[in-house]
Amino acid sequence: MSSHQIAMRQVSLLNFGLGVSARLVDDLVGAAAQSVLIVTTPPVLQTAQEIADQICAKGIAATVWHDSGSEPSVSDFESLLAIAQSGNTDAVVGIGGGSSMDLAKLVAVLLDSHQTIADVQHNGLEGPRNCWLACIPTTAGTGSEVSPIAILLDEDDLLKKGIVSPHLVPDAAYIDPLLTTTMPPSVTAATGLDALTHCIEAYANRFAHPLIDTLALEGVSLVFRSLLAAVRDGNNVQARTDMARASYYGGLCLGPVNTAAVHALAYPLGGEFHVAHGVSNAILLPHVIAFNLSAAEDRYAAIAIAAGASREGTNAEIAREGLALIEGLCRECGVPMRLSDHGVPSDALDRMTDGAMTVTRLLDRNVRTVEWADARKIYEAAY
């Protein structure tokens, strides 16, 4: 693993802890905002509306948009951008999971840009971003509140596509574990396993970096310490706090290092079959690790120890114990671990492989080269 230069842009106002979401309103006043667009989804609408009411009480106009599904699409983005442009928006706030935050990030950066979303997907995102941007996660998984990445579903290709740019990093993030206590167990599990995958793939990565390694391993430890507790008791504030921190660490890993083959192979599952992203990752993670193991035994052994494996034995033995712990955690969280459990037909595996192989920005980071036949075998093993 190299000691290459890494580029990181940080959130200017980072707030972490119980109740910190209340600070948003004063920060909007400090940013001299006059018209705020709040991007959210139906499960979080009540929380978003309460925040909107607090903003309006300060004399700032606030509009709440909540029409996105679980997989934000290009058409969702275009509808939202039109609303933002018609409302003289000068601040955007994403409240919810990765879907809401990613849409908010893209709207803020393209609000007064000459670029279209198609331009961005093909040629990259130009800057600067002039609109003030904040994110408030209500799940613990994507880390989107601190990452330079936004994901959109391309409905034509049935594939989720990532956009990476420092201009997508928010000005402010409010990571309030209390906002995650209403997540149902299935969402808690899926988002938590997404955070775990971020940390594992950033650590076992061709571009792994010692600064990011520390965050990644601590994220793995936090997930194994607290995810099951959060799934079993949503009001366990300590477990929710640990998972919020694990998600944050995973988000910090995404910009400098990013993920690898698990995420690349997960994209077609979300794009065509709308399998929750964290669930897709959980299904594929053990099979990708099994494929990668021989290429990075020392890395996977360190991950295993962070997950609670014994330190006795060879790296290969420790890594295999870690693989068993990871698969066991996914099952204990209640995730059905076969693609067939989620309505994926066997005749889709070839075209899923075709789609996954286009995600070269992630496949290039995998510790072992993934050819078409390798990806197809991983899907088949997971089926």
Secondary structure, 3 states (H helix, E strand, C coil): CCCCCCCCCCCCEEEECCCHHHHHHHHHHHCCCCEEEEECCHHHHHHHHHHHHHHHCCCCEEEEECCCCCCCEHHHHHHHHHHHHHCCCCEEEEEECHHHHHHHHHHHHHCCCCCCHHHHHHHCCCCCCCCEEEEEECCCCCCHHHCCEEEEEECCCCEEEEEECHHHCCCEEEECHHHHCCCCHHHHHHHHHHHHHHHHHHHCCCCCCHHHHHHHHHHHHHHHHHHHHHHHCCCCHHHHHHHHHHHHHHHHHHCCCCCCHHHHHHHHHHHHHCCCHHHHHHHHHHHHHHHHHHHCHHHHHHHHHHHCCCCCCCHHHHHHHHHHHHHHHHHHCCCCCCHHHHCCCHHHHHHHHHHHCCCHHHHCCCCCCCCHHHHHHHHHHHC
